[in-house]
Amino acid sequence: MSQTVGSTGPRRAPTMADVAQLAGVSHQTVSRVLSNHPNVRESTRADVLRAIGQLGYRRNSSARALVTRRTLTLGVVACNPTLFGPSSTLFGLEEAARDEGYMVSAVTLRRYSAAALREAIDHLSDWGVEGIVVIVPHREAVTALAELRLPFPVVTVEGGHSLPIPVVSVDQWLGARMATSHLLAAGHRTVWHVAGPPSWLEAEERAKGWRSVLEEAGAVVPPPIQGDWTPLSGYRAGQELAGRVTAGAAGRGSPEVTAVFVANDQMALGVLRALREAGLSVPGQVAIAGFDDIPEAEFFTPPLTTVRQDFAALGKASIRLLVSRLESGTTQGDAERVVIEPRLIVRRSSTPS
């Protein structure tokens, strides 16, 4: 049987008193440094931080919460986190919360309903979160959230503008207009649209933006082709579009398909494959623009023109809005709106080289 010489049992976790003793300061000074209090000399702060690092001290968050009544934890409720938009939004929120000195506790839902949302909020409340960000990208979620009584500050992301709750969103309507206007400016008579699921607010706004540009230009508005955000639905839409290109070449189709705005990049990937399999060149015969600017978009064949959403800015604005309400003690009241502009990224899928 092996034995460690000098071992006297489990090592005791260092305490705040240990830090104070090593740094040569009072217990209260260590507390001020940990709370980032401004009235601490920099040399003293450096001594305390050095002692913390040397001892490997970790502050007891439960004890801190009892004393300060603060957990410095924010909750996030999200649905469909496997999709690029919701997952990127969640990552942006977590990064922004850390920058503000908060931890994040997240609950993901398979689908939104009043019961599921209430259960998620109750769960986060039990964990002691101080406020919640709810990512509400579709109409069912907005309806469910409107039915709940909220015990702490709540901010919504992509929740539309129909709730009496603060909301932060990317201007989906403007992004769609940017992509559609770009394709019309390239000389196309009209632009077809592969739309996202009709229950999603983002899909609804992108379709509205696309339609508004065509109507303002006096262009024919083709019937949108319905997708569900997946590459497979984009592939099937691409097969339909390829068939319309063939019918148009034979003089049987109207309006002609020469440009397509796809509501997200994953569906655009499916459209590109279907057109390529049909022997059609992009952008030679059909120009394509997507939405999201996923990391793979510039490596598509050809590289995809798309609308970039700034998820870091989305997360930062959401967390700052929530923290401002925490600091002011506001749980209900004004429905503040923060809208972030998207950016059009032009690549070879929409412009002949």
C-alpha angles and dihedrals in degrees: 000000000000122000133188111235112236094015112143099176134282115350114252114243111247116255134210087257089058090053091049092050094049093046093045094235138110127274088247092056091054089051091051092051092049090050090048091239111184095221096077124102113244092235090053092046089052091051092051094047090048090053091048091053093046094050096038090232117183120192117238104241093193092055090046091052091053092053101038100026085229126116096178087219125130126196128225126195115196138169129205094013090172090073117090097240099050093040092049091047090052091050091049091051093050092049093048093047091053090051088055092049098257134121122221129228111193132196119193122202130204090216138354122252133145091255095048093046092048091050091050093050091047089051093051091045090055088053089057101246115172097213141352138231112205118199101212109175098159139052098249089059093052091051092049094048092050090060095057131090106225118214096194140024114301130190123189128214118212089351098141120235103280099092126084087230130098112267134193119195146157112247097254092174092055092046091054090049090052093053095044094045090050091055093046090048088056088066103265116144093218141352126233120216133218101199133204124238110308094231092061115094092211092054090048093052093046091052090049091051092049093049095046093056093050093048093048090050092049090240126148111265107222119210108268117244112230121235135169101222093265127117089236093059088047090051091053091047088050091054089053091048092048089054090052090051089054092046090049092051089054091051094250103104136073134219099025121237111234101130134033132190109203118201095228139011097246091060089044088058089057092047091052092052093049092050092047091051089051089056094250121140124228120242094358095072102008126024118210134201126179139186134242103032095235114198091258095052095092089052096054117112100276103015108259126248105220148154115261120217117204100226093173090058090045091054094044094050092047094050094044091051091049094046091049089056091048091052092048093045092238118151101160136014134071118042101224117197126211116184123190120203119233125219130230113231110199118207137157098283090080104029125054111237 
